[in-house]
Amino acid sequence: MRRVNIKVRVDNLAEFEKRMKEIELEFEPTLYQHDRVYVPRGYKRGMSLPRLVMRTEMKTVDKPAKYKLILKRHIEDSGIEITDRSEVRDYSEIVNMIHQLGFVLASEVSRRRRRIVLGETSRIYLDKVDKLPGYYVKIETALDEDDKVSEVMEDLQRTLKLFHLSKKEISHESYFEMIQKNDIIDNNK
């Protein structure tokens, strides 16, 4: 599936949540997600290479976890992210396959995620990511064949304004890249 998304850090969570209530948008209950992000050897940002993510997802501790294999590939010059996912029954077998394909573990990302579903193609996520300060809002839209990426991006940026969030704060890095950058900064202190 081809998607376009934007992500922005929320400076004032209380104000953001108040704004969401004012426009009558309500988040679903919290999901707990843990991602192990695998990249090909020699991976560098901007190369449009795929990433494989093994996701563990739980709604509550008294229910069994779900496991998903997710392929993500950001096509740098287009702004499009290709995402495919499939549920997994045998976590360790799939991880072994990932290693056999030559992918290496790049990072682990744990988060608490709340979601709003907008129609069939759009989602809003509010994420609290371990190892990163604050909260992040991610707005994601699946593309149809006829959609122009620039128009969809403009629409997403208008949506940010509706939430009183600034497009100046948009982050183009994935969570795993942000965590890696923070780890480097922390290790240099």
Buried (B, 14 or more C-beta within 10 A) or exposed (E): EBBBBBBBBBEEEEEBBEBBEEEEEEBEEBBBBBBBBBBBEEBEBEEEEBBBBBBBBBBEEEEEBBBBBBEBBBEEEEBBBBBEEEEBEEBEEBBEEBEEEEBEEBBBBBBBBBBBEEEEBBBBBBBBBEBBEEBBBBBBBBBEEEBEBEEBBEBBBEBBEEBEBEBEBBBEEBBBBBBBEEEEEEEEE
